[in-house]
């Protein structure tokens, strides 16, 4: 089952449900936060609650691809108060990511010296998949922003004028809602473009935090249920009618150094991330990125991430945006 948030041609918010090749509008509920919150209070599974709602009355069929083309699809999750939506992530979690990151961060003065990136990658290889009910080694972790930086599928990625680069990061994101008692509930998974400034990061690894403070996107659809263990997709950049870069990516726990449960344990161990009512979009790490292939995107280029398990591909075009420096004033 997949869920998508949208606006109708009259501006109403609705949820679309895709299952068994059919897409219908869910009666009654307008947002995923509302839907998931009701399911949590009811004590059942989200997928069962959605099916019960569909069976309770007529459900209008809808064409998601048409709505996507018309710019009517929203991010699969949002929050009425963007400050209550956390966007975070983990890195060096995929078997295909270590070489690219190590190239960026290796000690050029001593090529034989193992970088911190490779050390952390090896830590994940050795301790990121503990036995059930155990907690393994902690991954790299970063804060990206709040709900104000989450861009809808199909909308442009504004890259600030002080940025040194605007690069794709094709990832899977976990979507969570914190229940009334502080329990994190995973609603499902979505394609994600975490979008970072890799040139800034390459200057000095201590700039990693700065390089992550950019917009991002996920969706268009939320996959409800388990993440496929061996997930395969493609990331590409389109420049006009031409595909200037394309690479296959692998995700799912078969292709990761950590289990999803271990990544979750090290994120939600902090009490501030278990505040009732908050939403979390957590990126699990990139397996491929065009920057590692020497590609520099420019305004107008379209990032596209596609994996059949997730339905529609995620697309966002790069756009330049003014970002003047702001001086603080003494009060």
Buried (B, 14 or more C-beta within 10 A) or exposed (E): BBBBBBBEEEEEBBBBBBBEEEBBBBBEBBBBBBBBBBBBEEEEEBBEBBBEBBEEEEBEEBEBEEBBEEEBBBBBBBBEEBEBBBBBBBBBBBBBBBEBBBEBBBEEEEEEEEBBBBEBBBBBBEBBBBEEEEEBBBBBBBEBBBBEBBBBBBBBBBBBEEBBBBBBBBBBBBBBBBBEEEEBBBBBBBBBBBBBBBBBBBEEBEBBEBBBBBBBBBBBBBBBEEBBEEBBBBBBBBEEEEEBBBBEBBBBBEBBBBBBBBBBBBBBEEEEBBEEBBBBBBBBBBBBBBBBEEBEBEBEBBBBBBBEBBBBBBBBBBBBBEEEEEEEEEE
